Amino acid sequence: MSAPGVSLEVCNLRKSWGATDVLMGVDFDIQAGGFLTLLGPSGCGKSTALKLISGLEDVSDGQILIAGQDVTAKPAAERNLGMVFQNYALFPHMSVAENIIYGLKVRKIPKATQIASLKRVAELMALSKLLDRKPAQLSGGQQQRVALARVLVSERPLVLMDEPLSNLDAKLRVEIRSEIRSLNKRLGITVVYVTHDQSEALSMSDKVVLMSDGNAVQIGTPKDLYDRPANTFAASFIGTPPMNLLAASDVALPGWVADDATGEQRDVLVGVRPEAMTLDGQGADFRVPCKVASVEYEGSVFLVHLQSQSGAPFIVAHHGADEPEPGQELDVGWANDAAHLFSKASGQRISNR
Ligand SMILES: Nc1ncnc2c1ncn2[C@@H]1O[C@H](COP(=O)(O)OP(=O)(O)OP(=O)(O)O)[C@@H](O)[C@H]1O
C-alpha cells in the first residue's frame, strides 16, 4: 500500500472571482514525499489555492505541475490525488468499512483487493474494532481517522488537506496531527495542508507558505519563519504570543537606525520574541525600564504584560517560579542577537542576525 509521493510545483498561480483578485500570482513547490502547508489568516486565499491544485476550480492564470507534468488543464479526476476536508464528508448511512472502501468500489477494484486494503488501513489507523459502526456512533477524532483512512486506501501519491482538524478538541488535534505527520513520513505520500493555525503549521511541515491577501509573504522551513521573519506580518503571525514590535524610541535604542548599506538613518521597529526577553535583565545586552500591567498564568509560563516608560505595551514569557506583581517596576532585557529589525515604513526585515 506504500504509495511513493510525487512532486508538486505551482507557478504564478492567479485566481479572480469576477472583479475580485483572490490569488495574485503565487509560486511554491514541494518535493516528492514532502509536507507543505499553506498558512494564513481567514480569507487570504489558501483554500482557493488548494481547490486550484485539486482541479475543483479553474485557474485564472498560472501553471500546476504534478510529478513534473502540467495538469493545469486536466479535470480533477485525472490528477490522481486525494482530498480530506474539515467536515470529513462521510456517508452517514454507510458503515465505517463501507465508507473507507467506497472509492475502491466505484473504481471496481476486485473485492479481495478491497478487503485486503481495508484490513491494512484499518490497522494503520487503529479502526479495526470500529468497522461495523456508522459515523454517528464515532467521536469526532474517530470520524476524522475514517476520512484519513479513506484517502490512504486509495493510495494517491498526493493528498490535499483543508483544515482537517479544525472540528476537533485541542488534545485530539495534537494527537491526529502527529498521526498525519507520521503517515506522511512512513508512506512517503506528498501532503499539501491548509491551516490558519501557526502551531499546526510549525509542528507538521517541511515547508510553509505564509500567505496574506492572495500573496505568498514568506516561504521556508518552520525554523526559517520563526527565526527570520521576512516582515512584520510574518513576525506577528508566527509564535504565541506573537513577537513584540517596538519603536526604537520606545526602548531607547539610539544608533540602531543606520541602514547597513547606505548609512542613512531609518525608522525601525525592533522585534523581540516574548520568550527571548528576561525580567531581571541579567546578562542582557539591552535593558528597558518598564512596569508590569498584568500577569496571565498559563501553567508552564507566566505571560507578563508590561509597559515601557513611553507607554508601549509588550509581553514577556516568564518561566521563573516568582510571579511578578502588577505595578512592579522592572528592567526587561534581551540579548543583541534576539532582536530583529524591520523598516517602520515598509514592514520589511532590514537587518539580519
Ligand atoms: N466561489 C467564490 N466566489 C467568490 N469569492 C470567493 C469564492 N470562494 C472564495 N472567495 C473569496 O476569496 C477569498 C479567499 O477565500 P479562501 O476560501 O481561499 O480563503 P482562506 O484563506 O481559505 O480562508 P478561510 O480560512 O476562511 O477558509 C475570500 O475573500 C473569499 O470570500
The ligand as an SDF file (V2000), in Angstrom:
LIG
                    3D

 31 33  0  0  0  0  0  0  0  0999 V2000
  -16.7080   30.9120   -5.1220 N   0  0  0  0  0  0  0  0  0  0  0  0
  -16.3180   32.1280   -4.7210 C   0  0  0  0  0  0  0  0  0  0  0  0
  -16.8540   33.2540   -5.2600 N   0  0  0  0  0  0  0  0  0  0  0  0
  -16.4490   34.4710   -4.8950 C   0  0  0  0  0  0  0  0  0  0  0  0
  -15.4920   34.7030   -3.9460 N   0  0  0  0  0  0  0  0  0  0  0  0
  -14.9330   33.6400   -3.3570 C   0  0  0  0  0  0  0  0  0  0  0  0
  -15.3050   32.2950   -3.7140 C   0  0  0  0  0  0  0  0  0  0  0  0
  -14.5590   31.4530   -2.9600 N   0  0  0  0  0  0  0  0  0  0  0  0
  -13.7630   32.2250   -2.1850 C   0  0  0  0  0  0  0  0  0  0  0  0
  -13.9780   33.5320   -2.4200 N   0  0  0  0  0  0  0  0  0  0  0  0
  -13.2900   34.6790   -1.7800 C   0  0  0  0  0  0  0  0  0  0  0  0
  -11.9230   34.5060   -1.9700 O   0  0  0  0  0  0  0  0  0  0  0  0
  -11.1940   34.9130   -0.8270 C   0  0  0  0  0  0  0  0  0  0  0  0
  -10.2900   33.7900   -0.3880 C   0  0  0  0  0  0  0  0  0  0  0  0
  -11.0720   32.7140    0.0610 O   0  0  0  0  0  0  0  0  0  0  0  0
  -10.4150   31.3520    0.5780 P   0  0  0  0  0  0  0  0  0  0  0  0
  -11.5230   30.4220    0.9640 O   0  0  0  0  0  0  0  0  0  0  0  0
   -9.4120   30.8670   -0.3880 O   0  0  0  0  0  0  0  0  0  0  0  0
   -9.6520   31.8740    1.8740 O   0  0  0  0  0  0  0  0  0  0  0  0
   -8.9790   31.0490    3.0350 P   0  0  0  0  0  0  0  0  0  0  0  0
   -7.6300   31.6510    3.2410 O   0  0  0  0  0  0  0  0  0  0  0  0
   -9.0120   29.5900    2.7610 O   0  0  0  0  0  0  0  0  0  0  0  0
   -9.9090   31.4290    4.2580 O   0  0  0  0  0  0  0  0  0  0  0  0
  -10.6160   30.5050    5.3660 P   0  0  0  0  0  0  0  0  0  0  0  0
   -9.5150   30.1000    6.3080 O   0  0  0  0  0  0  0  0  0  0  0  0
  -11.5980   31.4380    5.9880 O   0  0  0  0  0  0  0  0  0  0  0  0
  -11.2380   29.3520    4.6300 O   0  0  0  0  0  0  0  0  0  0  0  0
  -12.2110   35.3260    0.2120 C   0  0  0  0  0  0  0  0  0  0  0  0
  -12.3110   36.7170    0.2030 O   0  0  0  0  0  0  0  0  0  0  0  0
  -13.4770   34.6800   -0.2770 C   0  0  0  0  0  0  0  0  0  0  0  0
  -14.6040   35.4450    0.0910 O   0  0  0  0  0  0  0  0  0  0  0  0
  1  2  1  0
  2  3  1  0
  2  7  2  0
  3  4  2  0
  4  5  1  0
  5  6  2  0
  6  7  1  0
  6 10  1  0
  7  8  1  0
  8  9  2  0
  9 10  1  0
 10 11  1  0
 11 12  1  0
 11 30  1  0
 12 13  1  0
 13 14  1  0
 13 28  1  0
 14 15  1  0
 15 16  1  0
 16 17  2  0
 16 18  1  0
 16 19  1  0
 19 20  1  0
 20 21  2  0
 20 22  1  0
 20 23  1  0
 23 24  1  0
 24 25  2  0
 24 26  1  0
 24 27  1  0
 28 29  1  0
 28 30  1  0
 30 31  1  0
M  END
$$$$
